[in-house]
Amino acid sequence: MFHTFGDSHACSYHSAWPKTNNIITHHLGPILCYSFGIEKLNRCNISNFNIMDGDSVIFCFGEIDCRNHINKYISDDNDYNKIISNIVNNYFDAIDINISTCKKNLKYIFVYNVIPPIRYRKEAPDHPFPYLGTDDERKNYVLCFNKHIERKCLEKKYIFFNIYDDIKDKEGFLKKELSDNNCHLKNDEAIKNFLNNYI
């Protein structure tokens, strides 16, 4: 059994996780990777879910950070690489604590990529999640985020669930035909193809 944990990108209702008997999605709400990394078990404790020996877990955070938040914390002495590095280091600390607390013999531990960003779409002035940064800036945040996730997966011997290249267009944004016409991947082919290597 595969269990996803995270924001809407971990959820089969919003995103592309196939509705099959071997995938259980756990949508924790619009949670930042930053928040999960700082609050750790207080934000998500996978021991509270029905995980069994031999199951696998997939952590899915970071898209909201890249789309709505990183840009506002950039300053002359705090570039986006430094901001993202700190977020991802805390993210993996939270994953480590969850894995050690779970006390189950997990088959695989995956960390999902941040999917390609979409180009800017106009939102209402009072929208709770405004797009911050240009399209190219947000794309750079995502690429940087994934680079740090890959680095930490290698360090921790987790599996980087990377389908980025399979779902991006020629300019590096989410292919519109694979999306929900918003920021979510809806076509499940790339996810199925990746998971087939671990079934």
Sequence and secondary structure as in RCSB ss.txt:
>XXXX:A:sequence
MFHTFGDSHACSYHSAWPKTNNIITHHLGPILCYSFGIEKLNRCNISNFNIMDGDSVIFCFGEIDCRNHINKYIS
DDNDYNKIISNIVNNYFDAIDINISTCKKNLKYIFVYNVIPPIRYRKEAPDHPFPYLGTDDERKNYVLCFNKHIE
RKCLEKKYIFFNIYDDIKDKEGFLKKELSDNNCHLKNDEAIKNFLNNYI
>XXXX:A:secstr
 EEEEESGGG TTTS     TTEEEEE  S  HHHHHHHGGGT  GGGS   TT EEEEE  HHHHHHTGGGG B
TTB HHHHHHHHHHHHHHHHHHHHHHH S  S EEEE            TT SS   S HHHHHHHHHHHHHHHH
HHHHHHT EEE  HHHHB TTSSB GGGB SSSSB   HHHHHHHGGG 
